[in-house]
Amino acid sequence: NGLLADMWEFVNIPGTEVEPLIEWLLQNGVKVEALEPLGSTRHVFTHIEWRMKCYRIVTYDRSPMFTWKTARQIHEQCAIPSAFRYLVDRVPYQGGKE
């Protein structure tokens, strides 16, 4: 149920600063090895506007709190809402090679 029911959603938290994001990830079992800015975007629903700062997070700790996908899986198997299409377009992937 809900706005993005049965669709793949990237981790997202409210706020605009990087430090709270890293802190939140650590609290949820994800040690950040690298953080790469991907840019900013916004998405307007009929009743709400999301303004998003996007990052690619490199980690070697796959916390069981999350479902992990490869770039290939994201591109080929996941239903992605248009709000997150900006991010998918920035996930490195060359049609079968990651």
C-alpha positions as CSV (number, residue, x, y, z in Angstrom):
1,N,0.0,0.0,0.0
2,G,1.0,3.6,-0.3
3,L,2.5,5.9,-2.8
4,L,5.4,3.7,-3.9
5,A,3.8,0.3,-3.3
6,D,5.6,-2.7,-4.9
7,M,8.3,-0.4,-6.4
8,W,12.0,-0.3,-5.5
9,E,13.0,2.6,-3.3
10,F,16.5,3.8,-2.5
11,V,17.4,4.6,1.1
12,N,16.3,8.1,1.9
13,I,16.2,10.2,5.1
14,P,15.1,13.7,5.7
15,G,17.7,16.4,5.9
16,T,20.3,18.1,3.8
17,E,23.6,17.5,5.6
18,V,26.0,14.6,5.0
19,E,27.1,14.0,8.6
20,P,23.6,12.9,9.8
21,L,23.3,10.6,6.8
22,I,26.6,8.9,7.7
23,E,25.6,8.7,11.3
24,W,22.3,7.2,10.4
25,L,24.0,4.6,8.1
26,L,26.4,3.6,10.9
27,Q,23.5,3.2,13.4
28,N,21.9,0.8,10.9
29,G,25.0,-1.3,10.4
30,V,26.5,0.3,7.2
31,K,30.2,1.5,7.4
32,V,30.7,4.1,4.7
33,E,33.9,3.5,2.8
34,A,33.3,6.3,0.3
35,L,30.6,8.9,-0.4
36,E,30.2,10.3,-3.9
37,P,27.8,13.2,-4.6
38,L,25.5,12.4,-7.6
39,G,23.8,15.8,-7.7
40,S,20.4,17.1,-6.7
41,T,16.9,16.7,-8.1
42,R,13.3,17.3,-7.2
43,H,10.1,15.4,-7.9
44,V,6.6,16.8,-7.6
45,F,3.7,14.5,-6.8
46,T,0.2,15.9,-6.9
47,H,0.3,16.7,-3.2
48,I,4.0,16.9,-2.2
49,E,7.4,18.0,-3.5
50,W,10.6,16.1,-2.7
51,R,13.9,17.9,-3.0
52,M,16.7,15.3,-3.0
53,K,20.5,15.4,-2.6
54,C,21.8,12.2,-4.0
55,Y,24.9,10.2,-3.1
56,R,26.5,6.9,-4.1
57,I,27.7,5.2,-1.0
58,V,30.4,2.6,-1.2
59,T,30.4,0.0,1.7
60,Y,31.7,-3.5,2.3
61,D,29.3,-4.1,5.1
62,R,26.0,-5.4,3.8
63,S,23.7,-4.7,6.8
64,P,20.8,-7.2,7.0
65,M,18.6,-4.2,7.6
66,F,18.5,-3.5,3.9
67,T,18.0,-5.4,0.6
68,W,21.1,-5.1,-1.5
69,K,21.0,-5.0,-5.3
70,T,23.7,-4.9,-8.0
71,A,23.6,-2.3,-10.7
72,R,22.5,-5.0,-13.2
73,Q,19.6,-6.0,-10.9
74,I,18.5,-2.4,-10.4
75,H,18.5,-1.7,-14.2
76,E,17.0,-5.0,-15.3
77,Q,14.8,-6.3,-12.5
78,C,13.5,-3.4,-10.3
79,A,10.4,-1.4,-10.9
80,I,11.7,2.2,-10.2
81,P,9.3,5.1,-9.5
82,S,10.0,8.2,-11.6
83,A,11.0,10.0,-8.4
84,F,14.2,7.9,-8.3
85,R,14.9,7.6,-12.1
86,Y,17.5,10.4,-11.7
87,L,19.5,8.1,-9.5
88,V,19.2,5.0,-11.7
89,D,20.5,7.0,-14.6
90,R,23.7,7.6,-12.5
91,V,24.3,4.0,-11.4
92,P,27.3,2.8,-13.5
93,Y,26.1,0.0,-15.8
94,Q,26.9,-1.1,-19.3
95,G,24.2,-3.5,-20.3
96,G,25.4,-6.6,-18.5
97,K,28.7,-5.4,-17.2
98,E,29.1,-3.7,-13.8
